[in-house]
Amino acid sequence: MRRTVFNEDHEAFRETLRAFIEAEVVPVHDEWFAAGQAPREFYYKLGELGLFGINVPEEFGGAGMESHKFEAIQYEETARAGVSFGGSGVHVLLALPYIKMLATDEQKKRFLPKFVSGEEMWAIAMTEPGTGSDLAGMKTTAKLSEDGTHYVLNGAKTFITGGVHADKVIVCARTAAPTAEDRRHGISLFAVDTKSEGYSVGRKLDKLGLKTSDTAELAFVDVKVPVEDLLGEENKGFYYLGANLPSERWGIAFGAYAQAKAAVRFAKQYVQERTVFGKPVAHFQNTKFELAACQAEVDAAEAVADRALEALDAGELTAAEAASAKLFCTEVAHRVIDKCLQLHGGYGYMNEYPIARLYADNRVNRIYGGTSEIMKTIIAKDMGL
């Protein structure tokens, strides 16, 4: 089947990105893996390459594109090489949509040029200890000062990807109590400077996978946030979060599909090179059948991921469609990567092989951005069930 989602410009970008990965990431990725994060300096290189500015308006130093297809290529190429760009993914995929949607012109002038260059890296802090998927249950508060010049932020967040290196964090906090009719009411979003007094980064969390991505706990003790750094309207944060969930879930879906595709590539290469009983592993019928089945699943996931991408670019991707894409692609990736690791035998369990790292990295896809169970709930509701 001929794939039609990308054009010549996209493929030229792919070639540039692939060369960059081979030159700047592959040789040092093992060092990042051992250190548990990519170095902060690497993000400047991503800024220089223009990756942070693709979807930023030209007046703020970006390329002015309105497409997620370049992000999609990044998912495919990093997975293909068995590497990551550290915790920088949230900078563009998660933080940028909120800045573009909610920031005033004055805020955009302050935020976006440094966003594009990598001088200021952004993260987003939603999850709290004990809340998980229940964002309406968050306890972090932001109270307006008596003179009305700033908010006072208190609370804690956890599982914050990019939290170690972040210079700015979009923090979700309660500015009002929930109402009896709507417990989601009263949440607001703030652009918080990580150098603020009372702001602290706690543990850098030791994760099962995504080892090069810095993930941290954050704490806020009487942090003063200028009123000028409120994003959007007060008390409407939950609805802003909901508006961006389809694009976030598309990103997880597409990333999972890309991982599954990469797993088949790694397994195919391994079984062609590995010899047992005097024959390449690829010679055996079981190997052929397992990889054929994996390829069929990847083809299906690619079609779903591409369809969701086209809908997202057209502004038509619904919450239920995004949930369906995420559920399908992440479950496919789970099955495919597991089978591909099995074909590696004992070597598949060794971190020196990309399939082992891919296996660990992939597991979180069915958890973050909404668990598979949450996705099923959304789909069922859309079905009228």
C-alpha positions in Angstrom: 0.0 0.0 0.0 1.3 3.4 -1.0 1.5 5.8 1.9 0.2 9.3 1.1 0.5 11.2 4.3 3.9 12.8 3.6 5.1 14.9 0.6 8.5 15.7 -0.8 9.1 18.5 1.8 8.4 16.0 4.6 10.8 13.5 3.1 13.5 16.1 2.8 13.1 16.9 6.4 13.3 13.2 7.2 16.7 12.9 5.5 18.0 15.9 7.4 16.7 14.6 10.7 18.1 11.1 10.1 21.6 12.5 9.4 21.4 14.7 12.5 20.4 11.7 14.6 23.3 9.6 13.2 25.8 12.3 13.8 24.6 13.9 17.1 22.6 11.3 19.0 23.6 7.7 18.2 27.3 8.1 19.2 26.4 9.4 22.7 23.0 7.9 23.4 24.5 5.2 25.6 26.1 7.9 27.8 22.7 9.6 28.1 21.1 6.2 29.0 23.6 5.7 31.8 23.2 9.2 33.1 19.5 9.0 33.1 19.0 12.1 31.0 20.1 14.0 27.9 22.4 16.9 28.6 20.8 20.4 28.7 23.2 21.6 25.9 21.6 19.1 23.5 18.4 21.1 23.5 20.2 24.1 22.0 21.2 21.9 19.1 17.5 21.0 18.6 16.7 24.7 18.6 19.4 25.4 16.1 18.1 22.6 13.9 14.7 24.4 14.0 12.7 21.5 15.6 11.2 23.7 18.3 10.0 26.4 15.9 8.2 24.4 13.2 4.7 25.2 14.5 5.6 28.6 16.0 4.4 31.7 14.1 7.1 33.4 12.0 6.7 36.7 13.9 8.1 34.9 17.0 11.0 33.2 15.2 9.3 30.0 14.0 8.6 28.5 10.6 4.8 29.2 10.9 3.7 25.7 10.0 0.3 24.4 11.1 0.9 20.7 10.8 1.9 17.8 13.1 3.5 15.8 10.2 7.0 17.0 11.1 6.5 15.8 14.6 5.3 12.5 13.2 8.6 12.1 11.3 10.5 12.8 14.5 8.6 9.9 16.2 9.5 7.6 13.3 13.1 8.5 13.0 14.0 8.4 16.7 12.3 5.0 17.0 14.0 3.8 13.9 17.4 4.6 15.4 16.5 3.3 18.9 17.2 6.7 20.5 15.2 9.6 22.0 15.6 13.3 22.3 15.5 13.2 26.1 12.7 15.0 27.8 12.3 17.6 25.1 9.2 16.0 23.6 6.8 17.7 26.1 8.3 21.1 25.1 6.6 20.9 21.7 3.9 18.3 21.9 2.5 19.3 25.3 3.5 22.8 26.2 3.4 24.6 22.9 -0.3 24.1 22.2 -1.2 25.8 25.5 1.0 28.8 24.7 -0.4 29.2 21.2 -4.0 28.7 22.4 -3.9 30.7 25.6 -1.0 33.2 25.7 -1.7 36.9 25.0 0.4 38.7 22.4 2.5 40.2 25.2 3.1 36.7 26.6 3.9 35.2 23.3 6.5 37.9 22.7 8.1 37.0 26.0 7.9 33.3 25.7 8.1 32.1 22.2 11.5 33.4 20.9 13.3 31.6 23.8 11.1 28.6 23.3 12.2 28.3 19.7 15.9 28.7 20.4 15.9 26.2 23.3 17.1 28.9 25.7 14.0 28.2 27.8 12.7 24.6 27.9 9.1 24.1 29.0 7.3 21.3 30.8 3.7 20.8 32.1 2.8 19.8 35.6 -0.6 18.2 36.0 -0.3 15.0 37.9 -0.1 15.0 41.7 0.7 12.2 44.2 -2.6 10.4 44.7 -4.5 11.9 41.8 -3.3 10.2 38.7 -6.0 10.3 36.0 -8.4 12.3 38.3 -7.2 15.8 37.5 -10.2 17.3 39.1 -8.9 16.0 42.4 -5.7 18.1 42.4 -4.8 19.8 45.6 -2.1 22.4 44.5 -3.5 25.9 45.1 -2.8 29.3 43.7 -4.3 32.2 45.8 -4.4 35.7 44.6 -2.5 38.1 46.8 -4.3 40.9 48.6 -2.8 43.6 46.3 -3.7 41.6 43.2 -0.2 41.6 41.7 0.6 37.9 42.0 -0.7 34.4 43.0 0.9 32.4 45.8 1.4 28.8 44.6 1.6 25.9 47.1 1.6 22.2 46.4 3.4 19.3 44.7 3.5 17.5 41.4 4.9 14.2 40.3 5.8 12.3 37.1 6.8 15.6 35.4 8.7 14.8 32.2 11.3 17.4 31.4 11.0 18.6 35.0 14.7 18.5 35.7 15.9 20.7 32.8 12.7 22.9 32.6 13.1 26.7 32.7 9.3 27.3 32.6 6.6 24.9 33.7 2.9 25.2 33.0 1.4 24.4 36.4 -2.2 23.4 37.0 -3.5 24.7 40.3 -6.7 25.4 42.1 -7.7 29.1 42.2 -11.2 28.3 43.5 -13.0 25.4 45.2 -15.0 22.9 43.0 -18.7 23.4 43.0 -21.4 20.9 43.8 -22.4 20.8 40.2 -18.9 20.7 38.7 -15.9 19.4 40.6 -13.7 20.4 37.6 -14.4 24.1 38.2 -11.7 26.2 39.7 -8.5 25.0 38.0 -6.2 27.5 36.4 -2.9 27.4 34.4 0.2 29.3 35.1 3.6 29.8 33.3 5.9 29.4 36.3 9.6 30.3 36.2 11.6 27.5 37.7 14.1 30.0 39.2 11.3 31.4 41.5 11.9 31.4 45.2 10.1 28.5 46.8 10.1 26.4 43.6 12.1 23.2 44.0 12.9 20.0 42.0 12.7 16.9 44.1 13.8 13.5 43.1 14.7 12.7 39.5 12.5 9.6 39.3 14.1 6.2 38.4 11.8 4.8 35.7 11.4 1.4 34.2 11.9 2.9 30.7 12.5 6.2 29.0 15.8 6.4 30.7 17.1 9.4 28.8 14.0 11.5 29.7 14.4 13.5 32.9 11.2 13.0 35.0 10.9 14.6 38.4 8.9 15.6 41.4 8.2 19.3 41.9 7.3 21.2 45.0 6.0 24.8 45.5 6.2 26.6 48.8 4.7 30.1 48.6 5.9 30.6 45.1 5.0 34.1 43.8 3.6 33.9 40.2 2.9 37.3 38.6 -0.7 37.8 37.4 0.8 38.4 34.0 1.8 34.7 33.9 -1.8 33.4 34.2 -2.5 31.5 30.9 -6.0 32.0 29.7 -8.9 32.7 32.0 -9.0 31.9 35.7 -10.8 28.7 36.7 -11.1 27.4 33.2 -8.0 25.3 33.2 -9.7 21.9 33.2 -11.5 22.7 29.9 -8.2 23.9 28.4 -6.6 20.6 29.3 -9.5 18.7 27.7 -9.1 20.7 24.5 -5.5 19.6 24.0 -6.0 16.0 25.0 -6.7 14.8 21.4 -3.4 16.1 20.1 -1.5 14.6 23.1 -3.2 11.2 22.6 -2.5 11.3 18.9 1.2 11.8 19.8 1.3 8.8 22.0 -0.6 6.7 19.4 1.8 7.7 16.7 4.9 7.2 18.8 3.7 3.7 19.8 3.1 2.8 16.1 6.6 4.1 15.3 8.1 1.9 18.1 6.3 -1.1 16.8 7.6 -0.5 13.3 11.1 -0.1 14.6 10.8 -3.3 16.7 10.0 -5.3 13.5 13.0 -3.7 11.8 15.3 -4.6 14.7 13.9 -8.2 14.9 14.2 -8.7 11.1 17.8 -7.6 11.2 18.6 -9.8 14.2 17.1 -13.0 12.9 18.8 -12.6 9.6 22.2 -12.3 11.3 21.8 -14.8 14.2 22.5 -18.4 13.5 21.2 -21.4 15.4 21.5 -25.1 14.5 23.6 -24.0 11.6 20.9 -21.8 10.1 19.8 -18.2 10.4 16.9 -17.8 12.8 15.0 -16.2 9.9 15.1 -19.6 8.1 12.6 -21.1 10.5 8.9 -21.1 9.7 7.9 -19.8 13.2 10.2 -16.8 12.7 8.6 -16.0 9.4 5.1 -16.4 10.7 5.7 -14.3 13.8 7.3 -11.4 11.9 4.6 -11.6 9.2 1.9 -11.3 11.8 3.8 -8.4 13.4 4.1 -6.6 10.1 0.4 -7.0 9.5 -0.4 -5.4 12.8 2.1 -2.5 12.1 0.5 -1.9 8.8 -2.9 -1.6 10.5 -1.5 0.7 13.2 0.2 2.9 10.6 -3.2 3.4 8.8 -4.9 4.3 12.1 -2.1 6.7 13.1 -2.0 8.3 9.7 -5.8 8.8 9.6 -5.6 10.4 13.1 -2.8 12.6 11.9 -4.8 13.9 8.9 -7.8 14.5 11.1 -5.6 16.4 13.6 -4.1 18.6 11.0 -7.6 19.3 9.6 -8.8 20.3 13.1 -11.3 17.4 13.1 -9.8 14.8 15.5 -12.4 14.2 18.1 -11.8 13.0 21.7 -13.2 9.6 20.9 -11.2 9.2 17.7 -8.0 10.2 19.5 -8.8 7.7 22.3 -9.5 5.0 19.8 -6.2 5.6 18.0 -4.3 5.6 21.3 -5.9 2.4 22.5 -5.4 0.6 19.3 -1.8 1.7 18.5 -0.5 1.2 22.0 -2.0 -2.2 22.3 -0.6 -3.2 18.9 2.8 -1.9 20.0 2.7 -3.9 23.2 2.0 -7.2 21.3 4.5 -6.5 18.5 7.4 -5.4 20.6 6.9 -8.4 23.0 7.0 -10.8 20.0 10.1 -9.1 18.5 11.9 -9.3 21.8 11.1 -13.0 22.0 12.7 -13.6 18.6 15.9 -12.1 20.0 16.0 -14.8 22.7 18.2 -14.1 25.7 19.8 -11.2 24.0 16.5 -9.4 23.8 16.7 -9.0 27.6 20.0 -7.1 27.4 19.9 -3.3 27.4 22.7 -3.2 24.9 20.1 -4.3 22.3 17.6 -1.6 21.3 14.7 -4.0 21.5 15.2 -4.3 25.3 15.1 -0.5 25.7 12.1 -0.3 23.4 10.3 -2.9 25.4 10.7 -0.9 28.6 10.0 2.5 26.9 6.8 1.3 25.3 5.1 0.1 28.5 4.1 3.6 29.7 2.2 4.3 26.5 -0.8 2.4 27.9 -0.7 4.5 31.1 0.2 8.1 30.5 -2.1 10.5 28.6 -4.9 8.4 30.0 -4.8 4.7 30.7 -6.2 2.1 28.2 -9.1 1.7 30.6 -9.9 5.5 30.4 -9.7 5.3 26.6 -12.2 2.5 26.6 -14.5 4.5 28.8 -14.3 7.5 26.4 -15.0 5.3 23.4 -17.9 3.5 25.1 -19.5 6.8 26.0 -19.2 8.0 22.4 -20.9 4.8 21.4 -23.8 5.7 23.6 -23.1 3.0 26.1 
